[in-house]
Amino acid sequence: MIELKDLRLMSALARHRHFAKAAQDCGMSQPAFSMRIRNLEDRLGVSIVRRGNRFQGLTEEGLMIVRRARSILDDAKALEQEVAAARGEVTGMLVLGVVPTATAYAAQIVDQLHLKHHRVLARIEVLSSLAIQQRLFDGTIDAGVTYQDSLGSDQVSIQPLYEETYVLVAPAAMVAERPAGAEGITWAEAADLPLSLLEPQMQNRRILDRIFADQGLRPEVRSESSGFMAAMVMARAGSVATILPQALVEALGTLDGTTVLPLTDPAPTKPIAMVTLDRQPALTTVQALRAVVDDFVQ
């Protein structure tokens, strides 16, 4: 008989596509993980994994098991939460996928969730908008905070959060000679500064690249990273400027030695929303999260 643990292992292997990473995610050694998969293949009498010098993917039988596994694991999770809810408790793990630009805002939502339901363990995973879409539908995250236009409306519930706007964070000395009384900076002026931005595959970077391209601008990009921390450290050190979401700057405050300038001409916005699967019944943790978001954005 296939056990729930076997299904969790298969789901992790399909997600990570790497034995060592899947084993670590499941809290097992790689030899023990591999042996468990081998034992499952022996019990079922089929090959689940295509093997070579490294992981080469799942067989058709393995893919079928993973599809069913995700549905069964989701139902088991829902059952556990419904039993707890019958006792008047909201408890369980809630995994929230968040685009890098919205991490500070998502942290505030999670903080409100903890205040109301202290037995919910929330885990924030910083992901690209594409990864959020994929993992929401394969059941490995429970909700996403992402760009609203990155997902269609089919099979999902969308709760608008805020409009993302952008500011330039620059070393104070780099913009010290700006005209007196100037409150913002144009995108053309920002393009002339040495910049540190996110990597090109990130949605935020694609948005910024499109804004620059629409105006015929080619910014001077000195460095790229998968998150904002490196750019913020370099801006504080005085070597580059960076472009950040205003919500992130408001949450963290101005860095010492830097100046924050709203970006103008144009002043584009991008809607950020929380998305969850439109399933019935919804997980009690997801229901609680939706209620918290409704209160938070009012």
C-alpha positions as CSV (number, residue, x, y, z in Angstrom):
1,M,0.0,0.0,0.0
2,I,1.2,3.5,-0.8
3,E,1.7,5.6,2.3
4,L,1.2,9.4,2.6
5,K,4.9,9.7,3.3
6,D,5.6,8.1,-0.1
7,L,3.4,10.6,-1.8
8,R,5.2,13.5,0.0
9,L,8.5,12.2,-1.2
10,M,7.3,11.9,-4.8
11,S,5.8,15.4,-4.7
12,A,9.1,16.8,-3.4
13,L,11.1,15.0,-6.1
14,A,8.9,16.3,-8.8
15,R,9.2,19.8,-7.4
16,H,13.0,19.9,-6.9
17,R,14.0,17.5,-9.7
18,H,17.0,16.6,-7.6
19,F,17.4,13.8,-5.1
20,A,19.6,15.6,-2.6
21,K,17.4,18.7,-2.5
22,A,14.2,16.7,-2.3
23,A,15.6,14.6,0.5
24,Q,16.6,17.7,2.4
25,D,13.2,19.2,2.0
26,C,11.7,16.0,3.5
27,G,14.2,15.9,6.4
28,M,15.9,12.7,5.2
29,S,19.3,11.7,4.1
30,Q,19.7,11.2,0.4
31,P,20.5,7.4,0.7
32,A,17.3,6.9,2.8
33,F,15.3,9.0,0.4
34,S,16.6,7.1,-2.6
35,M,16.0,3.7,-0.9
36,R,12.4,4.7,-0.1
37,I,11.7,5.5,-3.8
38,R,13.3,2.2,-4.8
39,N,11.1,0.3,-2.4
40,L,8.1,2.1,-3.8
41,E,9.0,1.0,-7.3
42,D,9.5,-2.6,-6.2
43,R,6.1,-2.6,-4.5
44,L,4.3,-1.2,-7.5
45,G,6.4,-3.1,-10.0
46,V,7.0,-0.1,-12.2
47,S,9.9,2.4,-12.8
48,I,9.0,5.8,-11.4
49,V,12.3,7.7,-12.0
50,R,14.4,7.9,-15.2
51,R,17.9,7.3,-13.9
52,G,21.3,8.2,-15.4
53,N,24.3,9.9,-13.9
54,R,21.8,12.4,-12.5
55,F,18.1,12.8,-12.2
56,Q,16.5,12.7,-15.7
57,G,12.9,13.1,-14.8
58,L,9.9,10.9,-14.0
59,T,8.4,8.2,-16.1
60,E,4.8,8.4,-17.3
61,E,3.9,6.2,-14.3
62,G,5.8,8.5,-12.0
63,L,4.1,11.6,-13.4
64,M,0.7,9.9,-12.9
65,I,1.5,9.1,-9.3
66,V,2.6,12.8,-8.7
67,R,-0.7,14.1,-10.2
68,R,-2.7,11.9,-7.9
69,A,-0.3,12.5,-4.9
70,R,-0.8,16.2,-5.0
71,S,-4.6,15.9,-4.9
72,I,-4.5,13.3,-2.1
73,L,-2.0,15.4,0.0
74,D,-4.2,18.5,-0.5
75,D,-7.3,16.6,0.7
76,A,-5.4,15.2,3.7
77,K,-4.2,18.7,4.6
78,A,-7.8,20.0,4.3
79,L,-9.1,17.2,6.5
80,E,-6.6,17.9,9.2
81,Q,-7.5,21.6,9.2
82,E,-11.2,21.0,9.1
83,V,-10.9,18.7,12.2
84,A,-9.0,21.5,14.0
85,A,-11.6,24.1,12.9
86,A,-14.4,21.9,14.4
87,R,-12.6,22.5,17.7
88,G,-12.7,26.2,17.1
89,E,-9.0,26.4,16.0
90,V,-7.3,27.6,12.9
91,T,-4.0,25.8,12.7
92,G,-1.6,24.3,10.2
93,M,1.2,25.4,7.8
94,L,0.4,28.1,5.2
95,V,3.0,28.6,2.4
96,L,2.9,32.0,0.8
97,G,4.8,32.7,-2.5
98,V,5.7,36.3,-2.9
99,V,7.4,38.3,-5.7
100,P,10.5,40.1,-4.4
101,T,8.9,43.6,-4.7
102,A,6.1,42.6,-2.3
103,T,8.0,40.9,0.5
104,A,7.7,43.8,2.9
105,Y,3.9,44.1,2.3
106,A,3.5,40.3,2.6
107,A,5.3,40.3,5.9
108,Q,2.8,42.8,7.2
109,I,-0.1,40.5,6.1
110,V,1.6,37.5,7.9
111,D,2.0,39.6,11.0
112,Q,-1.7,40.4,11.1
113,L,-2.5,36.7,10.5
114,H,-0.3,35.7,13.5
115,L,-2.1,38.2,15.7
116,K,-5.5,36.6,14.9
117,H,-4.4,33.0,14.5
118,H,-1.3,32.3,16.5
119,R,-1.3,28.6,15.8
120,V,-0.9,29.1,12.0
121,L,2.7,28.6,10.9
122,A,3.3,30.8,7.8
123,R,6.2,30.4,5.5
124,I,7.1,33.1,3.0
125,E,8.9,32.0,-0.1
126,V,10.3,34.6,-2.4
127,L,9.6,33.5,-6.0
128,S,9.2,34.8,-9.5
129,S,5.7,35.5,-10.8
130,L,6.0,32.5,-13.1
131,A,7.1,30.2,-10.2
132,I,4.1,31.4,-8.2
133,Q,1.7,30.6,-11.0
134,Q,3.2,27.1,-11.5
135,R,3.4,26.2,-7.8
136,L,-0.1,27.5,-7.0
137,F,-1.5,25.1,-9.5
138,D,0.7,22.1,-8.4
139,G,-0.3,22.7,-4.8
140,T,3.1,23.4,-3.3
141,I,2.1,26.9,-2.2
142,D,-1.3,27.9,-0.7
143,A,-1.4,31.5,-1.9
144,G,0.7,34.0,-3.9
145,V,1.3,37.8,-3.7
146,T,2.2,38.7,-7.2
147,Y,1.5,41.0,-10.2
148,Q,-2.2,40.8,-10.9
149,D,-1.8,40.6,-14.6
150,S,0.6,37.6,-14.4
151,L,-2.4,35.2,-13.8
152,G,-5.7,34.7,-15.5
153,S,-8.9,34.7,-13.6
154,D,-9.7,31.0,-14.3
155,Q,-9.7,28.8,-11.2
156,V,-8.3,31.5,-8.9
157,S,-9.6,34.0,-6.5
158,I,-7.9,37.4,-6.8
159,Q,-7.8,40.0,-4.0
160,P,-6.3,43.4,-5.1
161,L,-3.8,44.7,-2.6
162,Y,-2.1,47.9,-3.8
163,E,-0.7,49.7,-6.8
164,E,3.1,49.3,-7.1
165,T,4.9,52.6,-7.8
166,Y,8.7,53.2,-8.1
167,V,11.3,55.3,-6.5
168,L,15.0,55.9,-7.1
169,V,17.2,55.2,-4.1
170,A,20.6,56.8,-4.7
171,P,23.7,57.8,-2.7
172,A,23.1,61.3,-1.4
173,A,26.3,62.6,-3.1
174,M,25.2,61.1,-6.4
175,V,22.1,63.4,-6.6
176,A,23.4,66.3,-4.5
177,E,23.6,68.7,-7.5
178,R,19.9,68.4,-8.5
179,P,18.0,71.7,-8.9
180,A,16.7,73.2,-5.7
181,G,13.1,72.3,-5.1
182,A,13.1,69.2,-7.4
183,E,11.0,66.6,-5.7
184,G,11.4,63.7,-8.1
185,I,13.6,62.4,-10.9
186,T,12.7,61.5,-14.4
187,W,13.4,58.0,-15.9
188,A,15.7,59.7,-18.4
189,E,17.8,61.2,-15.6
190,A,17.8,57.8,-13.8
191,A,19.1,56.1,-16.9
192,D,22.2,58.2,-16.8
193,L,23.1,56.9,-13.3
194,P,25.0,53.7,-12.5
195,L,22.2,51.3,-11.5
196,S,21.8,47.9,-9.7
197,L,18.6,46.1,-10.7
198,L,17.1,42.7,-10.4
199,E,18.0,39.9,-12.9
200,P,16.3,40.1,-16.3
201,Q,14.1,37.1,-15.7
202,M,12.4,38.7,-12.8
203,Q,9.0,40.4,-13.5
204,N,10.1,43.7,-11.8
205,R,13.1,43.9,-14.0
206,R,11.0,43.3,-17.1
207,I,8.7,46.1,-16.1
208,L,11.5,48.5,-15.6
209,D,13.2,47.5,-18.9
210,R,9.9,48.1,-20.7
211,I,9.5,51.6,-19.1
212,F,13.0,52.5,-20.2
213,A,12.6,51.0,-23.7
214,D,9.3,52.8,-24.3
215,Q,11.2,56.1,-23.9
216,G,14.1,55.0,-26.0
217,L,16.4,54.8,-23.0
218,R,19.3,52.4,-22.3
219,P,20.1,52.5,-18.6
220,E,23.6,52.0,-17.3
221,V,23.2,48.7,-15.4
222,R,26.3,48.0,-13.3
223,S,25.1,44.9,-11.4
224,E,22.2,42.5,-11.2
225,S,20.9,40.2,-8.4
226,S,17.9,38.0,-7.5
227,G,16.9,40.2,-4.6
228,F,17.0,43.8,-3.5
229,M,19.5,43.4,-0.6
230,A,22.7,43.6,-2.7
231,A,21.5,46.8,-4.5
232,M,20.5,48.4,-1.2
233,V,23.9,47.7,0.4
234,M,25.7,49.1,-2.7
235,A,23.5,52.2,-2.7
236,R,24.3,52.9,0.9
237,A,28.0,52.4,0.2
238,G,27.8,55.1,-2.5
239,S,28.6,53.1,-5.7
240,V,25.3,52.7,-7.4
241,A,21.6,53.8,-7.4
242,T,18.7,51.4,-7.5
243,I,15.0,51.4,-8.3
244,L,12.8,50.0,-5.7
245,P,9.0,49.7,-5.1
246,Q,7.8,52.5,-2.9
247,A,6.0,50.0,-0.6
248,L,9.4,48.4,0.2
249,V,11.0,51.7,1.0
250,E,8.1,52.8,3.2
251,A,8.3,49.5,5.2
252,L,12.1,49.6,5.7
253,G,12.7,53.3,5.9
254,T,15.3,55.4,4.2
255,L,18.8,54.0,4.3
256,D,21.5,56.2,5.9
257,G,23.4,58.1,3.3
258,T,20.8,57.7,0.6
259,T,18.2,59.9,-1.0
260,V,14.8,58.6,-2.1
261,L,13.3,60.3,-5.2
262,P,9.9,59.5,-6.8
263,L,10.3,58.5,-10.5
264,T,8.3,60.8,-12.8
265,D,7.6,61.4,-16.4
266,P,6.1,58.8,-16.6
267,A,4.7,57.6,-13.2
268,P,3.6,54.0,-14.0
269,T,1.8,51.7,-11.6
270,K,1.4,47.9,-11.5
271,P,-1.4,46.2,-9.5
272,I,-0.3,43.7,-6.9
273,A,-2.8,41.1,-5.7
274,M,-3.1,38.0,-3.6
275,V,-4.2,34.9,-5.5
276,T,-5.5,31.7,-4.1
277,L,-7.0,28.6,-5.8
278,D,-10.7,28.8,-6.2
279,R,-11.4,25.4,-4.5
280,Q,-14.3,24.3,-2.4
281,P,-14.0,23.9,0.4
282,A,-11.0,26.2,0.8
283,L,-8.3,25.3,3.4
284,T,-9.2,26.9,6.7
285,T,-5.7,28.6,6.8
286,V,-6.5,30.1,3.3
287,Q,-9.9,31.2,4.5
288,A,-8.3,32.9,7.5
289,L,-5.7,34.6,5.2
290,R,-8.4,35.9,2.9
291,A,-10.3,37.4,5.8
292,V,-7.1,39.1,7.1
293,V,-6.3,40.5,3.7
294,D,-9.9,41.9,3.4
295,D,-9.4,43.7,6.7
296,F,-5.9,44.8,5.9
297,V,-6.6,46.5,2.6
298,Q,-9.7,48.4,3.8
